Every structure is written in C-alpha cells, then in structure tokens.
Amino acid sequence: MSINFDKLEIRNYKPLGEVVFEYLRNAILSGELKPGERLMEVTIADQLGVSRTPVREAIRKLEKESFVIMVPRKGAYVADLTKNDIMEVLEIRKELEGFAASLSAVRMKDSEKEAMGKVVEDFNISLISNDKKAMIESDNEFHSLIFKGTKNQRLIDIIYDLHDQFQRFRLIYFNEFTNYKEIQQSHGRIFEAIMNGDAKTAKVEAENHIENIRELVNQWMHD
C-alpha cells in the first residue's frame, strides 16, 4: 500500500470505526487509494494511530458498500468498477443530467449562475495547466451546481445517493481519457443554455455530453 495516511483527528461524537470508514472512503473517492490496492489492517492502524479493531470494522463496512472486495487467503482490496457498473452509471446520468439541466435553466438563481461561470473558468485554467485533480474537482462541482439549481430536493437526494458511483467513474475517466477539450466545450454549451434560460437546449446538451462519454467508454472497453 503506497499511501501514507495522516493521523486521525478523533471526534468524540462518532464511533472510531465510523471515523476510519469515512477516512478510507474519502481516500478511495479522491483516488488516493486506487482500484486493486491492498488494504492492510496493521499498516493502516499504525499510520492512523488507532487499533486494528476500528480498521477491521471500517473495511467490513466498505465491503458491504462495494468499495472493497475480500479475496480469500489474500485480504481486502479496493474494488474496481466493472463494465456493467460503468455503463449503468452512464445510463442513469444521461437521464438525470438532462432533466436537471432543463429544470436549472428556468430555476437557477443569478448567484448560482455566477458560481457556475466561475467553475467553468476554473476548469479552463486547469485544462491549460493539465491539472487532472483540479479538472476532476471542477467537473464534480459543475454537475453538482446543475442539480442544486433544480430546487428539487427529491432529485438532489437521488443524486446524493449516487454520488459515490459517479465520482469513482469520474476518477477512472479522467485518468484513462484525454478529451478534456471536448468536456470543456460541452460544459460551455450547457452553461450557455442555462444562462439563457433555454430548458430544451440545456436538456439536449446535457444528454449529448453524457452520451458522447458513454460512446467513448464503450469503444474503450470493446478495444
């Protein structure tokens, strides 16, 4: 295991196993812990400054939530997304993103549009410097703002439940593909439609954005 963890900041209001779980989960979602990487209880416990018990509890919970797989006689490993996982994520995203963009085009506040414009600019800056981590963060924030702009709490809750799957795919995508310029242009078209209050165009552009990604990923998997 290549990652060096910082010592945990222990909070009394949370069980230690839950604190360790959130720490490891965030490490997986940020890409610090990569698919296929082994999770060694003793090493993690020593680096976090805790006993093995909360680490074991955390790993079991990570396994239940499909972040980790247990290999008999070998131990725990960070799970990868299967082809089926990825294609299902993209199918869901296409429908939800299109719907959300159409709602945001008519419901998003001016202050939220301003924030979205700043995120679009941040992505552009990250693209120039080829800063993948910053591009991933900007991409995540761009799509989050679209969903927040819908003012539909049930839709936002659905997205929250699916966020981890979306984020894990995002990490894979930005590390396997280099069509960042296309993403930049697609973001720009979606943003322009939302700024203009054009719900129909926003929906089409958002759906096209995900469909283009789906086709590229499908070809990549086929190859």
Beta strands, then each sheet from edge to edge (+ up, - down):
strand 1: 38-39
strand 2: 68-71
strand 3: 75-78
sheet 1: 1+ 3- 2+
end
